[in-house]
């Protein structure tokens, strides 16, 4: 039987112990201001951008891009609600239709269908995760920003993701969407090998860090100008532990978190936990080997600095889950949550983790009070600061 915790360690204290390996000398430039104190306006016209701008590659966070699905002839749903002919957008058998984000996920019967179509299964022989055999998924417009601007282009106001950021860059600099602002992957040969600026949001920051650290130093120097990380969870988040333990609706109303929990546990994008024993304690021991030992440990056992200049921009001043207390009902019930400082999703200590080592090649941190994990992509002050930092990066000449 599960016993509730009498005491739980503070997330901020625990995250201070994250082992981080340094790879380069360190220069730190740090800005801190409240949301009411707007940063100094930057006259971008004086920055000499023009042909000197470096391509900007956007890397989204978890749930930050559109996904389409196709169900082949072998698809046999267990519920009539999941029958292919009930899909509101799909018209013909075998056609691709929107899986994420589709408003039908808000309705309980269709939430179960979404869960079944999104869930991944581990193949021990391949040491990889696969869709269920009748389910095929793809990322819309892969390599373009089209999949990142809105999670559903028919619901632009409600599902805007990176659209405000792209508009701000086009308005206040000489960047042009789908010409000098692109999504991954990016063909370096199309720009005469000009180094790029990688800009990530949220979990995308960990993926960029992992990608960079898999390259050689000479490759990085040639192709990567700078890494800009928005709201990156360097040390993980307590909220992600709740996702694995009892599900997380990610703010979507009318959805039972326990319905989406099985899919979330098997999603590779969610595998940022740092403790295999935790998976066993919540009753997900089958995830220890495929999830934790072969994927999480190589990515998070130590945060290795990337050997390229880094700018971290993040918000604070929001109640952020720091301690989860489960009662006698165990993980079938939602926990009591104790809060600490952060951006509402990522704990402040995790956002600041790269600062603890003081040995990144060049580290600039911008801390903005009153900006949340998601509003950093929409807030006027945050957008001005992002454009300003990218303009400064473009001004810098290679040493």
Buried (B, 14 or more C-beta within 10 A) or exposed (E): EBEEBEEBEBBBEBBEEBEBEBBBEEEEEEBEBBBEEEBEEBEBEEBEBEEEBBBBBBBBBBBBBBBBBBBEEEBEBEEEBBEBEBBEEBEEEEEBBBBBBBBBBBBEEBBBBBBBBBBBEBEEEEEBBEBBEBBBBEBBBEBBBBBBBBBBBEEEEEBBBBBBBBBBBBEBBBBEBEEBBBBBEBEBEEBEEBBBBBBBBBBBBBBBBBBBBEBEEEEBBBBBBBBBBBBBBBBBBBBBBBBBBBBBBBEBEEBEBEBBBBBBBBBEBBBBBBEBEBBBEBEBEEBBBBBBEBBBEEBBEEBBBBBBBBBBBBBBBBEBBBBBEBEEEBBEEBBEBBBBBBBBBBBBBBBBBBBBBEBBBBBBBBBBBBBBBBBBBBBEBBBBBBBBBBBBBBEEEEE
